[in-house]
Amino acid sequence: QVQLLESGGGLVQPGGSLRLSCAASRNILSINVMRWYHQAPGKERELVAVITSGGTTNYADSVKGRFTISRDTGKNTVYLQMNSLKPEDTAVYYCNADTMFANYWGKGTLVTVSS
């Protein structure tokens, strides 16, 4: 089993920044892929960013150039640095992980971008 705990959400003004954290209960080098998704009110959950155990990253077109996914293997934690935030970024952000046996989800952290 892998437990995932997101943190770092909150209220931020347009143009501001937040850093989300996803702490995993096991060595993230043993997790094949970790992802950030978000889900806005009334919309489907969407993939935001991906990082593999080898360090390869990818991003949704809507966040390219603004968001960065990274990791600290010593802390078993994956981060999402969000800059130049827009009101349309408002959503619950979820951490997701794939192992060779199963797929896991955190419970989410709310990001609200508003004046």
C-alpha angles and dihedrals in degrees: 000000000000122000118202123197121190123201140163102070123134146117118315134169121246109278092027131116140237134179117215122201131205114194116197126204093226140040106295090212085071090054112086099208136006123194143182119220130179134203122198122200111285094005137100122260110269133199112247108172141353135202125183128210086258092057099253113148136198135178142200112257091243093064103033111129092017106059129051127193117205141157144221106205092189090059095037087233136135120201136203113203108199118195133173090024119201130201089250088063088070106121146108107279118214131196116220131187136190123205126176088265109035151356122248136196135198121221095251139243124240121238117190119186109194143125 
